Amino acid sequence: MIFKDRELYTPTAQIAHIRSEKKNGPRYDAAYPLGKLNDFENLLLLCGDHHPPVDRHESSYSIEELTSWKIEQSRQGERQVGEAELAAIERIINREPPITSDAVLRGPITSLGQSERLRQAEERIKETPLESAALFDQVAVRLEGSPFVHHAAIIRSRQCVALEAGGSSLEAARIRVDLGWRHYFSGDVFSVSQQLREIEKYRESLPESIQRSVGGLSYAAAFGYERGVSLDDLAEVFDQMEIADQGCLNVAIALAEEAVTWRRLDLINSRVGALTGLVSESPRDEYSLTLSARLRMCMAEAEGDWSDLIRNARSTYSPAIAAWIAARHARYLCLTGHPDEGTQRWQDAVDGAVTARLNDSAADWLYSLRAARVHYWRLNEDLNDLHRVAQSLRASGKGSVLPEPYPLAERALSRILDKKWPDALQCLHQNLRHSVVSASWAAELTAHERFGDLFESTEKWSEVPLPYIRSGRVKKLKEIAKKWPDQELTLDPPVDSAPHWEKRAACEFVSFAGKHFSREGAQAWSRYALSEICGSPPSNSQTSVWMPAFNAFAATADEVSIEGARSFLDLMSDSFNRKPRTHHRTDEALIKAIVKICDSHAEFAPRVVEMLCDAVLLGNEVSNQAMYEGEWILAANPERVQERLSGEAEGGNPYAALGLVVAGCDTSVCLPVARQKCEEYVRPLVVQAGVTELRVGLEDAAILVTILEDSDKEEFVKAMLVRMLESRDVESNRASAVVAIKIVGSKLRPEVRDSVFDSLLEFVRDPLPSAVSISYGDDPFSRFRVMEGELSLGALALEAAGRLAHTTEQYVEVQRSAVPLLSSSGSSTCRSIARMLRDLPDGELSMDVEMLANHPSPWLRCFAALAWSRAPERWPGLGDRLSSDSDPGVRLILAKGLKDAPGHESIRAALRADYRRDVRRLVG
């Protein structure tokens, strides 16, 4: 029937009569009804070789034999026929010639012989508009029956103008609604708005049914185009429509597909009856079957029941639609945690698309299969094979179940880069919906990420996290947490049915940004995280939520209930009771969690002390964290700390000795360890050219040295001064030496203390920069980057000098030396100045606090809040101003200062209204 040569299809099919329609014709049957001679059952497709002999030699080809041929042809109809073959068959049956180069050059109207008719239609539009409309209709019908069908919309629009001029506004409105839906499904929202604008001129005169149809089209087009239109608005418009209304099925599809896209499945489930009625009432032609299939896929996803749709897919729908259903089912399975079944369905969809010559869809679904394997860590096969096959498919031909009107993803990205925000939002809406509906899951994940990029660029902070969570972009969520402005973070815990990568991403984000949650939000997240921790075994698997949930719990443990705290401590009580110098991934988060629990529920202090002592005895970086974050807990329980750590300290454990010093216990058993550390660090420093060595532990050694004799402390500080001045060493090592001086310096004899103070101030005035640095890769195009971080040795030395000062003259001098540094915007410099001012005794502050309260640095404004809380009468009105400071740290310091101070109700009221739960907790 179809002859293929040189990659060209030539139809050879001819329509033959089994029984002739002429009396003298072959196999004429006088008994056969005359009205059925041209019906389907009496017609047979024959090729050009068989048709002539069948008619010329009728005695050799009986009616029975030809009827058997027809039956055999119908059985062969199950064979998959390519799109190009189908087009060739349609052209020969309908006697439509293919699009020739001459037709392209002459234009659609001329090639179809409609130039004169179109010219007359244009000429009559003013005098006889209804005649003009009839001519436009004839031209449009010819275009719609030709390969130039897309050109018909222009003629239909002109027909509407003629109808409106002739007073037939109802018919014009119907055509414009139909045109509007064509534009909507092709992604041209602007053309939809043009049709609606014309209808609006006479909308009030239209029947209610047409007005409902216009409303449905209007809201469908507005969603994603106008920010003020929501899915609930579209759902309300659909509820007002009747099944017989024009475009009701289109509104239902728009609502259902947008509901699936934005995970508002409740909008579908609450309208299952109405949607089912629409499907049952829709016609059975191919176009209507496609629409009903789109609606049924949405209903199957909402109800979670695909069995009926899958069972009847092959017998009800074309091969292309059956492949589409398989792909949508695969997407659903992957989103609901069934990767094995989903992988198989993706493969089925790809096979069906290839058979149906839908290469673009097949390629998209191969990338979706690849994304499924990545997200579920099924990496036993080469993922690049899928990429190579997908590219080969794209190169060998086009074809999609849902063709894009234009490159949606590229256009959306272009609009973002050009900062055309409304257009970017609209394009992303279209891109995401198209990706979801066409089951291009990899593109769907990318579209979610682009939404996050758009909201971040436009600083719509409350809308940023969810798109990044749905795309699983943890790194971007971490960056967002760092940039989060001074506003409450609202994010509900994921539902049970959410895929694991979304749960993991959400939990990780909470671990980064947990402090921005309100009390109620933190309580909800602590409950959710604890249920994940207790409900599944510990796991570091990339498909497990346990570890991210643990980190999320640590960030919100300050709001856990008493029962929840008890369950958590029961579960983790022995976590630190293990072999020394071992590390678990939960260690850092566990210390944060138990410290917060102790702060919120003091009754658990004894259990927390035991766990902190276990952590100290591990003898690694976890020990330092336990002493740093749990210092106030250890210091409040010196007897128990002494019992737990003294034996290990006496045995030479430096971490146990350090714990005793931090907790304020009897340190006699720590002296040997402290002396050993002192001897280790007073040795001459050897700096080799070309060799960079990062030295750690200097601050810990300094804490231990504070319990030694004066001579040992003086020798240690002298060695630290030498290290501070060693310009051949990196700044981080020199900064550690300055911090060590600050720790030990206040314990020195007065005359030695004065000498060190003078040396520090001299260094503040002329800090000698380091000649070497470990920073590498300042070029933004460097693939490898190592950054030392912001350090100000001069400011650190000033902070140390402030700690060593002990006379009024010295206090004045350090504050005078700080003034030139106030012009710096560096966080490190301002932090050191603020700490220096904080350590000044009461009555020795001479710096202008009002000036500090207006400084750009939040560190200095924090000190201003602290200074005001110490002596509020000195700066009336300052507390009220600082209670609304843009930095939450300033408000937190103010709340701490007011914790035990009476009065200041206006400030307390402002802080009680703060969204930060740590601020509200302090003021009660």
Beta strands, then each sheet from edge to edge (+ up, - down):
strand 1: 2-5
strand 2: 8-11
strand 3: 14-17
strand 4: 43-46
sheet 1: 1+ 2-
sheet 2: 3+ 4-
end
